[in-house]
């Protein structure tokens, strides 16, 4: 079976959903394919930084976003054996939203896709897994997908956008080459209930040979226990009691709750930092994690994905309305988004090499990097760090108008 549209997007995550909405509201026919049946998947990036929050305002969804369950955090702390150190102060930002918002990603994606569905030129296909590309005379002319019954379909499009995450097979099918920059750790995610008397802040706990990210989700704690790359199997071999003991030592306030924790409740994220050399081919553009897998350091992945989507929409909405997208237009998207991606990845790699890796190996004292301690002492540096975390090197703004529609 074959269908056609102007722009076909593989992936209904932050990059694909936001791009689909922006193009639909500008008058472009769009189809977004999401391989799952819903957005209810846990342990995904769900930190909305000020840059993304302003995009939400710019597309008129600010009031609806505020109605969603969320927690706003204006500072990030590091806790060591010697005490607590405030590292990032987002309340120093001169911004409408000087904070990071922790919100379930399924709520964010539902909001975006429901808004997009108000436009008659938008379609969202669930349980539709893109598995191959349609290539004609050296140009990508669409993609192929399987539905929930395993039946195969084909969609022809003037532009195909790959936004289906770091494990996408489509860039390789297009002959696009990725370079990996390595990571010294993986992250074991799990949750524990909150109780009266627990701390209020989200923080990073640094111990001798151990790192634990603790995210306050209001009704529960989401923990990320960092382990050396590829070695969570060794953690399992040592047994759940040893694992529970480490968690209780790093976060004593949950010591009375770790007995209910088992390995079946732990989800391990394989950390990768990589980037495609080229993000496009004639008729094809790759954005978000499919173009550049980010380390979870600083939780910027979802925000870079949204920035990619905004930049792509700004550049491509006009050509798509005219039905002709030049390869030069696609190259322009990469030229704009590649430098901030490189800058963020280099910062993540520097922190991994100087702090995370040595800490997990037990090669350095259990305290924050000296540079962060210096930043804390100099107010202009604190403001600069808050700006970089909140907005990144090149924040994007929606510059394409919405078309009038009924509904």
N, C-alpha and C positions, 0 to 999 in steps of 0.2 A: 504494500500500500504506500502511496506517495502523496505528500502534501507540499504546499509551498507557503513561504512567508518572506518578509523582507529581512528580518534578523532572527536567527535561531540561536538560543543561548543554552548550552549544556551546563546544568548545575543551578540549583535554586538556593544556594547559600548567599551570604551577604553580597558578594560581588555580582552574581547573576541576578538576584532578586532586585537589587537597587538599580542595576543597569536596565533591567526589563521595565521597571517602573518609570525611570527617567525617559527612556525612548518612547514608551507608550504614551506618556503625558505630552510628548512633543509631536505626536501624530504618526509615529512609525509602527507598522505592523510587527508584533513581536510574539515569539513562542519561547517559553522557558520550560526546559525539561528537568525534572527532579526524579532521581532514581528511587527514592524512598516514598512511602505512602503518606508520611506526615513529617513534621519538623521536630518531633519529640525525641531528640537524641541528647544525651547528657555529656558533660565534660567537653564541651566545645567552647571555642573562644567567645566570650560574651561580655567583654569590657568595652563599653561605649565611651570613647574619649571625646573631649570637647570638639575636635575637628568633625567627627561624625555627628555629634549632637547638633552642630550648627547646620549641617546638611539636612538633618531631619526638620529643622525649622524652615529651611529654604524651600522645602517641598510641601510645606503646610501641615506637617504631621506632628508638630511640637505639642499641641494640647492632647492629642491622642496618646502620644508617647508617655506623657506625664501620668496618664491614667493606668499604665501598666505597672505590675509589681516590680519594684526596683530598690536598689540601695545606692546612695550617693556617697562617695568617699573623696575627701579633699586632701588627704595626706597618706603617704605610704611609709611605714616604719620598718626598720630592721631591728630584730631582737637578738642579742648575743648573751653569752654567759655573764657579761659585765653589765647588762642593762639594755634599755631601749634607746634607739637612735632614730629621730625623725629625718628621713632622707629627702623625700619629695613633698613639697607643699604646693598643691595645685591652687589653694586659696590665694596665692600670690598673683595669679593670672588676672589681668584686666579683661575679663571675658564674661559673656552672658551665662556661661556654664563652667565655672572654675572647679570642676570635679570630674571624676570618673564614675560612670554609672554601671553598676553590676546588674545585669538583667538577663533572664533566660533567653538564649538565642532563638528558641522557638517562638517566643512572644514577639520578638523583633521581626522575624521573618514572616510571621502571620500578619502582622500589621502592614508590612511593605507589600506583600502579595495581595492582600485584601484591597488595599488602596489601588494597586495596579489593575485589579479585576474590575474596577469601576469603569475602565476604558474599554470600549468594544473591540479595540484593535490589540488587546492583550489576551494571551492564552497561557495557562499554566497546566502542563501535563505531569501528573504525579505517577509514580511507579513506571517511569520511562527512562531507561538506562541507555545513554548514548554509548555506543561501542565502536563505531568506525566513522570515517569521513567519506564524503562523496567527492571525488576528484575528477575534473574534466579539463583536458588540455592545460594541465599545469596549474589550475585554479581550484580552490576548494569551493564546491557548489552546494554544500549542505552536509547532513550527517545521517547516520542510520542508528536506530534505537530499537530496543526490545521492550514490549509492554509487560504487564504483570503475568500474562499468559504465556510469555515466551515468544509471542509473534513478532516478526520483524517489520519495521516501518522505515520509510525514508522521508526526510524533509529537505526540500530544496530552498535555498536562501541566498540573497545577495551577499549577506555576511553571516558567517558562523562564528560565535564567540564561545571559547572554552573557559568555563569558570567552575569546573566540578572538582576542585580541590587538588591537594598535593599528590594524590594517588591516581590522578587522571591518566588514562592511556592514550588520549587523543593527541597530545603534543608529539609523542613518539610516532604515532601513526602519520603525522604531518611531516615527519623528518626533522623536528626541532630538537636541538641538543641541549641538555641541562648539565650544569657544573655543580658539584656538591662541595660545600665548604666545611663540612664536618660539624660535629657537636659532641661534647664530652659526656652528655647525660641523656637519660630518658626520664619521664615523669610518671609516677604511679599516683593516679587520682582516686580519691575516695571521699566519702562524706560521713560526718557524725552529727548527731543531734546537738542543738544548743541547749544550754541550761542557764538558769539564773546565776549571775555572778561571773559569767564568762566575759572576757575582754570585748570591747566594742570594735576595735580597729582591725582592719586587714593588715597582715604583716608577713615579713620573711624572717624565719627563725634560722639562725646560723649556729651550728654546733660543731664540735670536733669531728670532722669527716661526714657531717650531715647537713642537709638543707631541707627546710620544710616551708612551703607556701601555705598560708592560712587565710582563707577568704571568708569573710562574714557574709552569709547569705540570709541573715535575719532569723530564719527558723532553723538553719543548720549551718555547719561549717563544711566548706569544700577545701580539702587538703590536697596539696601536690607534694609528694615525697620524691626528691630527686635522687636518682641512683646512677652510678657510672654506666656509660653507654653499653647496652646489650647485656647487663648483668642482673636484671631483675630475677632471672631464673635462679641465681645464687641466693637472692633474698628469700625466694620461695623454699629453697632447699633447707635453709636454716630454720624454717618453720614460722608459723603465725605468731607464736608466743614471743619470739625475738623481734618480729616486726612490731607487734603491739608495744613491746618494751621501749623501742626506739621512739615511737610516736608519743608515748606517755612522758618520756624524758624531754622531748623537744617541746611538747605542748602539755604541761602538767595539768592544766585546767580541764582536759578531757580524759585524764587518767581513769576516772570512774566509768568511762563509756567505751574504752577500747576493747573490753571483753566481747562485745558484740560484733567486732570487726573480723572478717575473714577474707581470704584472697578472692573469693567469688565476687566480692563487692569492690574489687580494685580494678581499675581500667588503666592500662599502661599506654602512654603516648610515646611513640618512637620519635624523638626530636630530630628534625632535619633542618638544615639551612642550605638551600640550593637556589639556583636561578637559571632560567633559560637564557642562552646567548641571544636568540632572536625570539620575539614574542608573536610573530606574525608570518603569514604567507599570503599571497593573493587570495582574498575571500575569507581569511581566517585571522582571528585575534585571540590571544590567550591572556587572561588577566587573573588577579588574585593569587591564591596559593598554587594554582596550576602553573602559573608563570614564575612564582618565587615563594617557596616554602620558607616560613619564618620560624625562628626559635620562639618559644613562649616567653622569653625574657621581655618584661615590660608589657606584655599582653597587647601588642600593637597589631597583630595579624589581621583581625577583622577590620580595623580602621584603615590599614593600607589597602585592603581589598575594596572597601567602599570608596576610597580615594581613586583607585584605578577605575572603578565604575563611573564615577563622576567625570573624570578626565576623558574617558572613552565617549560618554554621552555628549559632552560638550563639543568634542571634535567631530563625532560621526553622525549626530542627529540630522544635520543638514544634508550631507551626502546620502544618507539612507532615505530621507524623504524624496530625494531626487532619483533614487534607485541605482546610483552608481557610487561605489566606494573604491577609491583608488588605493593602491598599495602605499602611496605616499601618506595618505591619511592614517593608515594603520601604523606606519613607521613613526608618525608624529606622536601617537599615543605612547609608544615605547620611549621615544626621546624625552617625553615629559616625565614619565613615571619611573624610568630606570634610575636616574640619579638619586631620588629620595629613597628608593628601595636599597640601593647600594649603601647609602649612608647609614640606614637603620641596621642593615645586616652587618656592616663593619662594626658598629657599636655593640651589637649583640655578640659577635665573635670575640671582640676585645674583652667583654665582661666574662664570657665563657672561659677564655684562655687565662685571664688574670685572676679570676675570682672563683667561678663555679668549679672548673676542673681541679685546680689546686686544693680547694676546700674538700671536695669529695675524695680526693686522694689522701687527705690529711697532711698536705704539704705546706699549709699556711695556717696562721692563727685564726681562731673563730671570731673574726670581726670583719666589718665591711671594708671594702677597698679604701686605701688612703685617700684616693681622689674624691670619693663620696664624702668622706669625713671633712675634707677641705671645702667641698661645695656647701656643706651644712654651715660652715663658719662665715661664708661670704654671701650676703644677701643677693647681689646681682647674679651670682652663679646659681643660687637657689631658684631665682626667677627664670633664668635661662634653662635650667634643667626641667622646670615645670612646663615651660613653653615647648621644649623638645618632646617631652612625653605627651603633652596634651594635644599638640598639633602636628608634630613631625616636621621634617625639613621643608615640605612644600604642600601645605593644605590646599585642598580644592574647594571651589564653590560652584553651585549650580548656576550656569549662565545661559541655559536654554529655556525659553518660555513654555508654559503649558498651553495646549490647545483647549478650546472649549469643548465640553462634552456633557451629555445628559446622564444622570444617574447619581 
